[in-house]
Every structure is written in C-alpha cells, then in structure tokens.
Amino acid sequence: MRLVWLAVLSVLAVVMAVFTPFVLRTESTWQAAAWLVMLAATVISLAVLVHAELLFRRLERNTRSDVPKT
C-alpha cells in the first residue's frame, strides 16, 4: 500500500511539473509563487517518503535476518 501512495504522489509531481510553464505564463505573480511553493512541497514530500520507504525496507530485512532458524 505504501508504494501506491508513492506512485500517486509521483504522478501528481509530474503533472504539476508539466503544467508549471503554463501557470507561470498565465497566472499572476502571487499565484505563480504559490504554485511553485506547492510544487516544491510535493517534490520534497516525495523525496522524504521515498527515503522513509527505503529505511522501512532496510529495517524489515534486518528484522527477518535476526530471526534464528529452527
């Protein structure tokens, strides 16, 4: 389920990046600045979630390897 959220957020970031030139041309300065802040927040949150996912996978792998085999 975590990968689904990462995929959805990735699609959102790509769509926002594609529409950024249009927004910068057509909107006012304040609206364009708000768009860029939202785009930056989306990209940063995506990076944080990917990093967290990698950490969770590493923890799960270490937990499974510590279990003694019987």
C-alpha positions in Angstrom: 0.0 0.0 0.0 2.9 2.4 0.7 4.1 2.0 -2.9 0.6 3.1 -4.2 0.9 6.3 -2.3 4.4 6.9 -3.7 3.1 6.3 -7.2 0.2 8.7 -6.7 2.4 11.4 -5.3 4.9 10.9 -8.2 2.1 11.3 -10.8 1.0 14.5 -9.0 4.5 15.9 -9.1 4.9 15.1 -12.8 1.6 16.6 -13.7 2.5 19.8 -11.7 5.9 20.0 -13.4 4.3 19.7 -16.8 1.8 22.5 -16.1 4.3 24.8 -14.4 5.3 26.7 -17.6 1.6 27.3 -18.4 0.9 28.5 -14.8 3.9 30.9 -14.9 2.8 32.4 -18.2 -0.9 32.9 -17.4 -1.2 33.5 -13.7 -0.3 36.5 -11.6 3.0 36.7 -9.7 1.4 35.7 -6.3 -0.5 32.7 -7.9 2.7 31.6 -9.7 4.7 31.8 -6.5 2.1 29.8 -4.6 2.2 27.2 -7.4 6.0 27.0 -7.1 5.7 26.6 -3.3 3.2 23.7 -3.8 5.4 22.1 -6.4 8.5 22.3 -4.1 6.4 20.9 -1.2 5.2 18.0 -3.4 8.7 17.2 -4.6 10.2 17.4 -1.0 7.5 15.3 0.5 8.0 12.7 -2.3 11.7 12.6 -1.5 11.0 12.2 2.2 8.5 9.4 1.6 10.9 7.5 -0.7 13.7 7.8 1.9 11.3 6.6 4.6 10.3 3.6 2.4 13.9 2.7 1.9 14.5 2.8 5.6 11.4 0.7 6.3 12.6 -1.9 3.8 16.1 -2.0 5.4 14.5 -2.4 8.9 12.2 -5.2 7.7 15.1 -7.0 6.0 17.3 -6.7 9.2 14.4 -7.9 11.4 13.9 -11.0 9.3 17.6 -11.8 9.2 17.9 -11.7 13.0 15.3 -14.5 13.5 17.0 -17.8 14.4 16.2 -20.7 12.1 14.8 -23.7 13.8 
